[in-house]
């Protein structure tokens, strides 16, 4: 069975991506051509993600059917976030060929999903924490945040949920993990105890 590449390209139009296929040998030339010439009157195409797989043409047909409501006419353009499309393609069996150094493995994808589920379930009010209480970041006791909702805190005048704030703090420190997924409640202390231990 011949293998081929299913790829995602971003475009100059914010929120519009191209999802297409190419033969494995033709893939580099296809990327070069689209990057230089655009597609269907849309320019600024840049490679974003590509996976080599069996049944690549059938998978593309499946995606066209799934995304028919966000597909722009009969083109290979979709009104969709590139990262969400990438996460979907990562659920298929295949070998990621672009980018090689920034692809979460299956275990990391499962961790992202688990972390998001846990973050949605955590409620500070259920743990006896009240609005106005102060939480401390585990990796820097100088970083303190004020509770302003059942899942929200205020930091430097901006309201965050715990998981996005944890990511921001680690990115500011240059220590963000590859998956960029955190169970926020595990990274903040209330009266010296991790929220997940309350």
C-alpha positions as CSV (number, residue, x, y, z in Angstrom):
1,X,0.0,0.0,0.0
2,X,1.5,3.4,-1.0
3,X,2.1,5.9,1.6
4,X,1.5,9.6,1.3
5,X,1.5,12.8,3.3
6,X,-1.4,14.6,4.8
7,X,-0.3,18.2,5.6
8,X,-1.5,21.5,7.1
9,X,-0.4,24.9,5.9
10,X,-1.2,28.2,7.5
11,X,-2.2,31.1,5.2
12,X,-2.0,34.9,5.1
13,X,-5.7,34.9,6.2
14,X,-6.0,34.5,10.0
15,X,-8.1,31.5,10.9
16,X,-7.9,29.9,7.4
17,X,-5.7,26.9,6.8
18,X,-5.1,24.5,3.9
19,X,-5.3,20.7,4.5
20,X,-4.1,18.7,1.6
21,X,-2.2,15.5,0.5
22,X,0.9,14.7,-1.5
23,X,2.9,11.7,-2.4
24,X,5.8,11.2,-0.1
25,X,8.3,12.0,-2.8
26,X,6.3,15.0,-4.1
27,X,5.8,16.5,-0.7
28,X,8.9,18.8,-0.6
29,X,8.1,20.1,-4.0
30,X,4.5,20.7,-3.2
31,X,5.4,22.7,-0.1
32,X,7.9,24.8,-2.2
33,X,5.3,25.4,-4.9
34,X,2.5,26.4,-2.5
35,X,4.8,28.6,-0.4
36,X,5.8,30.5,-3.5
37,X,2.6,30.6,-5.5
38,X,-0.3,30.4,-3.0
39,X,-3.5,28.4,-3.4
40,X,-6.9,29.4,-4.7
41,X,-6.1,33.2,-4.6
42,X,-4.8,32.8,-1.0
43,X,-1.1,33.7,-0.5
44,X,1.4,33.4,2.4
45,X,1.1,29.6,2.8
46,X,3.6,28.1,5.2
47,X,4.1,24.5,6.3
48,X,2.6,23.9,9.7
49,X,2.3,20.1,10.2
50,X,2.7,17.0,8.1
51,X,2.2,13.3,8.8
52,X,3.0,10.3,6.5
53,X,0.4,7.6,6.6
54,X,-1.2,4.7,4.7
55,X,-4.7,5.5,3.2
56,X,-3.8,9.2,3.1
57,X,-6.2,9.9,0.3
58,X,-9.1,8.2,2.2
59,X,-8.2,10.1,5.3
60,X,-8.4,13.4,3.4
61,X,-11.8,12.4,2.1
62,X,-12.9,11.7,5.7
63,X,-11.6,15.1,6.8
64,X,-13.5,16.8,3.9
65,X,-16.7,15.2,5.1
66,X,-16.1,16.0,8.8
67,X,-15.2,19.6,8.0
68,X,-17.7,20.3,5.3
69,X,-19.3,23.0,7.4
70,X,-16.1,24.9,7.7
71,X,-14.7,24.2,4.3
72,X,-14.5,27.1,1.9
73,X,-16.4,26.1,-1.2
74,X,-14.8,23.1,-3.0
75,X,-11.3,24.2,-2.0
76,X,-8.8,22.6,0.4
77,X,-9.2,25.7,2.6
78,X,-10.9,25.5,6.0
79,X,-11.9,28.1,8.6
80,X,-10.1,26.3,11.5
81,X,-7.4,26.8,14.0
82,X,-4.2,25.1,12.8
83,X,-3.3,23.6,16.2
84,X,-6.7,22.0,16.6
85,X,-6.3,20.4,13.1
86,X,-2.9,19.2,14.1
87,X,-4.2,17.6,17.3
88,X,-6.8,15.8,15.2
89,X,-4.2,14.5,12.7
90,X,-2.0,13.3,15.6
91,X,-4.8,10.8,16.4
92,X,-4.2,8.9,13.2
93,X,-1.5,6.3,12.8
94,X,1.5,7.6,10.9
95,X,5.0,9.2,11.1
96,X,5.2,12.9,11.7
97,X,7.6,14.4,9.1
98,X,7.1,18.1,9.9
99,X,8.0,19.5,12.3
100,X,10.2,16.8,13.6
101,X,11.3,18.4,16.8
102,X,8.0,19.8,18.2
103,X,5.5,17.0,18.0
104,X,3.8,15.7,21.2
105,X,3.9,11.9,21.4
106,X,0.7,9.9,22.0
107,X,1.3,9.8,25.7
108,X,1.7,13.6,25.7
109,X,-1.6,14.0,23.9
110,X,-3.3,11.8,26.4
111,X,-1.7,13.9,29.2
112,X,-3.0,17.1,27.6
113,X,-6.6,15.7,27.5
114,X,-6.3,14.4,31.1
115,X,-5.0,17.8,32.3
116,X,-7.8,19.7,30.6
117,X,-10.4,17.4,32.1
118,X,-8.9,17.8,35.6
119,X,-8.7,21.5,35.2
120,X,-12.4,21.7,34.3
121,X,-13.3,19.6,37.3
122,X,-11.3,21.5,39.9
123,X,-13.3,24.0,42.0
124,X,-11.6,26.1,44.6
125,X,-14.8,26.9,46.5
126,X,-15.3,23.1,47.0
127,X,-11.9,23.1,48.8
128,X,-12.9,25.9,51.2
129,X,-11.0,28.6,49.4
130,X,-12.9,31.9,49.2
131,X,-12.7,35.0,47.0
132,X,-9.8,37.2,48.2
133,X,-7.7,34.3,49.5
134,X,-4.1,34.3,48.3
135,X,-2.4,31.4,46.5
136,X,1.4,31.0,46.1
137,X,3.2,29.5,43.0
138,X,5.1,26.4,43.9
139,X,8.3,27.3,42.0
140,X,8.5,31.0,43.2
141,X,7.1,31.9,46.6
142,X,7.2,35.6,45.5
143,X,4.5,34.9,42.9
144,X,1.2,35.3,44.7
145,X,-2.3,35.4,43.1
146,X,-5.7,36.4,44.5
147,X,-8.7,34.1,44.1
148,X,-11.5,35.9,42.2
149,X,-13.8,33.0,41.3
150,X,-14.3,29.3,41.7
151,X,-11.6,28.6,39.0
152,X,-10.1,32.0,38.5
153,X,-7.3,34.0,40.0
154,X,-6.0,37.5,39.5
155,X,-2.3,38.0,38.7
156,X,-0.8,41.4,37.8
157,X,-4.3,42.8,37.3
158,X,-5.3,40.1,34.8
159,X,-7.8,37.3,35.5
160,X,-6.6,33.8,34.6
161,X,-7.7,30.2,35.1
162,X,-4.9,28.3,36.9
163,X,-3.7,26.1,34.0
164,X,-3.2,28.9,31.5
165,X,-1.5,31.0,34.2
166,X,0.8,28.1,35.1
167,X,1.8,27.9,31.4
168,X,2.4,31.6,31.3
169,X,4.6,31.6,34.4
170,X,6.7,28.7,33.1
171,X,7.0,30.3,29.7
172,X,8.1,33.6,31.4
173,X,10.7,31.5,33.2
174,X,11.8,29.7,30.0
175,X,10.8,26.3,31.6
176,X,7.6,25.4,29.8
177,X,7.2,21.7,29.0
178,X,6.8,20.4,25.4
179,X,3.1,19.6,25.7
180,X,2.4,23.0,27.3
181,X,-0.3,21.3,29.4
182,X,-0.4,21.8,33.1
183,X,-2.9,20.8,35.8
184,X,-2.9,24.3,37.3
185,X,-4.1,23.2,40.8
186,X,-0.9,21.2,41.2
187,X,1.3,24.3,40.9
188,X,-0.3,26.5,43.5
189,X,-0.3,26.4,47.3
190,X,-3.0,27.5,49.8
191,X,-1.6,28.0,53.3
192,X,1.4,25.9,52.3
193,X,-0.6,23.0,50.8
194,X,-0.9,22.2,47.1
195,X,-4.5,22.7,45.9
196,X,-4.6,19.1,44.7
197,X,-3.8,17.9,48.2
198,X,-6.6,19.8,49.9
